[in-house]
Amino acid sequence: MELFHKLKHFLAVVFLQLGFAGIDILRKKALNRGMSIYVLLVYRQAIATLVIAPFAFFLEKDRPKMTLSIFIRLMGLGLLESVDQNMYYLGMKHTTATFAAAMRNIIPAITFVIAWIV
């Protein structure tokens, strides 16, 4: 049992990466069968909303009042996420799921380099 406690974080990361790889394979299969990247994006956003919204509604009782500034920021983040996912799916459509999964792991390094340059 002590070994499990030492390895649980490592195992969590391994299973998370396996989950990402599995989802990438399913998305690539859907794209290869002719699904539009826009339809795939809408499905992804709708499922994420249905899964996360109840947690936000019931667990976040002490939330700030929705102001115009907060609303604009949320809409901006939503738009940027949609653009990001569109580019990701477009790239996946023209490459392999393996390449897309590998590129996901490079994002922290690219972020570091951009932060270092700026």
BALUM-511604 format. One record per atom (N, C-alpha, C): x, y, z. Coordinates in steps of 0.1 Angstrom, whole numbers, plus 2048, in hexadecimal, padded with zeros to 3 digits. Example, Ala and Ser with C-alpha at 12.3 -4.5 7.8 and 13.67 -1.06 7.14 Angstrom:
8847C784E;87B7D384E;8847DF84E;8807EA847;8897F5847;88180084F;
END
This chain:
8087F4800;800800800;80980D800;81480C807;81D817807;82381A7F9;8258107F1;82A8117E4;8208197DB;8138167DD;80881C7D6;80882B7D9;80A82F7E6;80A83D7E9;8168447E3;82183D7E2;82D8447DC;82B8457CC;82383C7C6;82283C7B8;8158427B3;80C8477BC;7FF84B7B7;7FF8577AE;8088607B0;80986C7A8;80F86879A;81886079A;81E85B78E;813853786;80C84A78C;802843785;7F684C780;7F3856788;7E985F783;7ED866776;7F986A775;7FE871769;7FF86775E;80385B760;803851756;7F584E750;7EB84C759;7DE84A755;7D885674E;7DB862752;7D686E74C;7DC86E73D;7E886B73C;7EE86B72E;7E8860725;7E585572B;7DE84A724;7D084F720;7C9856729;7BC85B725;7BD86571A;7C786E71B;7C8878710;7CB871702;7D4867703;7D785F6F7;7CA8586F1;7C38526FA;7B684C6F5;7AC8556EF;7AB8616F5;7A286B6F0;7A78706E2;7B48726E1;7BA8766D4;7B786C6C9;7B885F6CD;7B68556C3;7A78556BF;79E8576C8;7908576C5;78D8646BC;79386F6C0;79087B6B8;79687A6AA;7A28746A8;7A887269B;79F868693;79A85E699;791855692;78485C68D;77F865696;77386C692;776876686;78287C687;78588567C;78887D66F;78E872670;79086A664;78386565E;779863666;76C85E660;76486A65B;76987665B;763881654;75C88B65E;75D88A66B;757894674;75E8A1672;7568AB672;75C8B9671;7638BD67E;76E8C467D;7748C9689;76C8D2691;7638D968B;75A8E2692;74F8DA69A;74A8D0694;7408C769B;7478C06A7;7538BC6A5;75B8B56B0;75D8BF6BB;7608CC6B8;7628D66C2;7558D96C9;74A8DA6C2;73D8DC6C9;73A8D16D3;73C8C46CE;7398B96D7;7428BA6E3;74F8BD6E1;7588BD6ED;7538C86F7;7508D46F2;74C8DF6FB;73F8DB702;7358D56FA;7288D2700;72A8C770B;7328BD709;7348B3713;73B8B971F;7458C171D;74C8C7728;7438D0730;73A8D772A;7318E0731;7278D7739;7228CC733;7198C473B;7208BD747;72C8BA746;7338B3751;7378BD75B;73C8C9758;7428D2761;7378DC767;72D8DF760;7238E9765;71D8E5772;7198D9775;7138D6782;71C8D878D;7298D578B;7338D7796;7348E6799;7348EE78E;7358FD790;729902797;71D8FD793;711902798;70F8FF7A7;7128F27AB;70F8EE7B8;71B8F07C2;7278F07BD;7328F17C7;7379007C8;7359087BE;73A9167BF;72F9207C4;72C91F7D0;7219287D6;7279367D9;7349377DB;73A9447DF;7419497D3;73994B7C8;73F9517BC;73C9607BB;7459677B4;7439757B2;7379787A9;7329847AA;7279887A1;72C989793;72498578A;72898677C;727994777;73399A774;7339A876F;7369A7760;7359B275A;7389B374B;7479AF749;7509B4752;75E9B1750;7619A2751;75B99B75B;75D98D75D;757985751;74B98A74C;745983741;74D984734;753990732;75B992726;768989727;76E988733;77997F734;776971732;76B96C737;76695F735;76495C726;75E96571F;75B963711;768963709;77296B70D;77F96C706;78695E708;786959715;78C94C717;78594170F;77894270E;771938707;7749386F8;7769446F3;7799466E5;7879416E2;7919446EB;79E93F6E9;79F9306EA;79892A6F3;79891C6F4;7929156E7;78891B6E2;7829166D5;78C9176CA;7939226C9;79D9246BE;7A891A6C0;7AC9186CD;7B790E6D0;7B39006CB;7A78FC6CF;7A28EF6CC;7A08ED6BC;79B8F86B6;79A8F76A7;7A88F46A1;7B28FB6A5;7BF8F96A0;7C48EB6A3;7C28E66AF;7C68D96B3;7BF8CE6AA;7B28CF6A8;7AB8C56A0;7AF8C6692;7B28D268D;7B68D467F;7C48CD67D;7CD8D0687;7DA8C9686;7D98BA687;7D08B568F;7CE8A7691;7C88A1684;7C08A867D;7BA8A3671;7C48A0666;7CF8A8667;7D98A765C;7E689F661;7E689B66E;7F1893673;7EB88667A;7F3880682;7EF874689;7EB878698;7E486F69E;7E08716AC;7ED8716B5;7F78696B1;8038686B8;80A8756B8;80B87C6AD;8118896AC;80A8936B4;7FD8936B4;7F589C6BC;7F789A6CB;7F888E6CF;7FA88B6DD;80888F6E1;81288E6D8;8208926DB;8208A26DC;8198A86D4;8198B76D4;8138BD6E0;8098B66E6;8038BA6F3;80E8BB6FE;8178B26FD;8228B2708;82C8BC706;82D8C36FA;8378CD6F8;8318DB6FC;8258DC6FF;81F8E9702;8268F070E;8298E9719;8308F0724;83D8F5720;8458EE718;8528F2713;8518FF70A;8478FF701;84590A6F9;841916701;83891470B;83491F714;84092571B;84991C720;855921727;85E92971D;860925711;86892C708;86293A704;85593A702;84E9476FF;85095070B;84E94B717;84F953723;85D958725;867950722;875954723;87995F719;87395E70D;876968702;86F975706;86397470A;85C98170D;86098671B;
END
